[in-house]
Amino acid sequence: MNINNTLIEDLTQLRDSCSQFLSSKDRDQAYSVIYDNVKQLGTQEVIRTKEEDENISEHVASFVNKLLSMINNIKKMEDFSMQKAIAKIELADEIISKASLEIERRQLENQLDDEEDPQQLDE
C-alpha cells in the first residue's frame, strides 16, 4: 500500500469521525431546552424569593444570569468545534479527491508504460 492510499484511508476515517460528531446530536435544540429550562426555573425562583427578601431575590437573579451566560458561552464553543469539524471534512474531501486523481494518473501511466514495452521488444 503506497502513501497515497494510506493518506486516503486516514482522511476518510477523519472525515467519517467528524461527520459522526456533527450528526450525533441536535445540539442547538439541546442548548435551547437547557437555556429555556434554566431561565424558567430561575425566573420562578426570583419571584418566589422576592416575596421573602429583595436582597436574596437579586442574588438569585444574578446567579441565574451567570448560569445563562455560561450556557451561551458553552454553546459558542461547541459551535466553533462544529465549524472546525466541517472545515476538516471539507479539507479531507479535497485532499482525498486530489490523492485519488494522483493514484489514477499513476495507474494510467503504468498502463501506458506496460503497453509501450511490448512494442519496443518487437522492434
VMD Tcl script that draws the C-alpha trace (Angstrom):
set ca {
  {0.00 0.00 0.00}
  {1.51 3.30 -1.00}
  {1.42 6.57 0.91}
  {-1.50 7.98 -1.12}
  {-3.70 5.01 -0.27}
  {-2.76 5.28 3.41}
  {-3.46 9.02 3.32}
  {-6.84 8.46 1.70}
  {-7.72 5.82 4.28}
  {-6.71 8.05 7.21}
  {-8.54 11.07 5.82}
  {-11.65 9.02 5.14}
  {-11.65 7.90 8.77}
  {-11.19 11.51 9.93}
  {-14.00 12.70 7.67}
  {-16.31 9.94 8.91}
  {-15.44 10.74 12.52}
  {-16.18 14.44 12.01}
  {-19.44 13.65 10.22}
  {-20.48 11.39 13.06}
  {-19.65 14.18 15.54}
  {-21.82 16.62 13.61}
  {-24.80 14.30 13.30}
  {-24.60 12.71 16.76}
  {-26.86 15.23 18.45}
  {-29.11 18.12 17.72}
  {-27.02 20.50 19.77}
  {-28.98 23.65 19.01}
  {-32.16 22.08 20.26}
  {-30.43 20.68 23.37}
  {-28.94 24.05 24.28}
  {-32.27 25.77 23.70}
  {-34.05 23.33 26.01}
  {-31.40 23.72 28.71}
  {-31.36 27.50 28.39}
  {-35.17 27.78 28.47}
  {-35.49 25.45 31.47}
  {-32.82 27.26 33.50}
  {-34.38 30.61 32.61}
  {-37.88 29.45 33.53}
  {-36.82 27.89 36.84}
  {-34.62 30.90 37.63}
  {-37.45 33.32 36.98}
  {-39.75 31.29 39.22}
  {-37.15 31.27 41.98}
  {-36.57 35.02 41.66}
  {-40.32 35.63 42.01}
  {-40.56 33.24 44.96}
  {-37.62 34.75 46.83}
  {-38.72 38.31 46.05}
  {-41.72 37.75 48.30}
  {-39.40 36.73 51.15}
  {-36.38 39.02 50.75}
  {-35.47 41.50 47.98}
  {-31.71 41.02 48.55}
  {-31.92 37.26 48.16}
  {-34.02 37.72 45.04}
  {-31.35 39.97 43.50}
  {-28.67 37.41 44.37}
  {-30.71 34.60 42.76}
  {-31.31 36.74 39.65}
  {-27.58 37.44 39.38}
  {-26.77 33.74 39.79}
  {-29.33 32.71 37.14}
  {-27.94 35.30 34.71}
  {-24.43 33.90 35.24}
  {-25.72 30.39 34.52}
  {-27.46 31.55 31.36}
  {-24.29 33.34 30.28}
  {-22.26 30.17 30.87}
  {-24.71 28.14 28.78}
  {-24.39 30.66 25.95}
  {-20.58 30.55 26.15}
  {-20.53 26.76 26.10}
  {-22.83 26.78 23.06}
  {-20.49 29.22 21.29}
  {-17.52 26.93 21.98}
  {-19.48 23.94 20.67}
  {-20.49 25.92 17.59}
  {-16.80 26.66 16.98}
  {-16.00 22.94 17.37}
  {-18.67 22.15 14.80}
  {-17.25 24.73 12.40}
  {-13.81 23.15 12.80}
  {-15.27 19.69 12.12}
  {-16.96 20.99 8.96}
  {-13.67 22.55 7.81}
  {-11.85 19.26 8.47}
  {-14.43 17.39 6.39}
  {-14.06 19.84 3.51}
  {-10.27 19.71 3.65}
  {-10.23 15.92 3.89}
  {-12.59 15.68 0.89}
  {-10.33 17.96 -1.15}
  {-7.16 16.03 -0.27}
  {-8.86 12.67 -0.89}
  {-10.01 13.89 -4.29}
  {-6.53 15.09 -5.28}
  {-4.82 11.97 -3.94}
  {-7.30 9.76 -5.79}
  {-6.63 11.64 -9.02}
  {-2.89 11.19 -8.49}
  {-3.36 7.44 -7.96}
  {-5.45 7.21 -11.14}
  {-2.85 9.22 -13.08}
  {-0.06 6.91 -11.94}
  {-2.10 3.83 -12.79}
  {-2.72 5.19 -16.30}
  {0.97 5.99 -16.71}
  {1.86 2.45 -15.63}
  {-0.67 1.01 -18.09}
  {0.76 3.13 -20.89}
  {4.30 2.10 -19.96}
  {3.24 -1.55 -19.95}
  {1.64 -1.16 -23.37}
  {4.73 0.57 -24.80}
  {7.20 -2.04 -23.53}
  {5.92 -4.94 -25.73}
  {6.11 -2.69 -28.80}
  {9.75 -1.92 -28.10}
  {10.50 -5.65 -27.87}
  {9.01 -6.22 -31.34}
  {11.39 -3.72 -32.94}
}
mol new
graphics top color blue
foreach p $ca { graphics top sphere $p radius 0.5 }
foreach p [lrange $ca 0 end-1] q [lrange $ca 1 end] { graphics top cylinder $p $q radius 0.2 }
display resetview
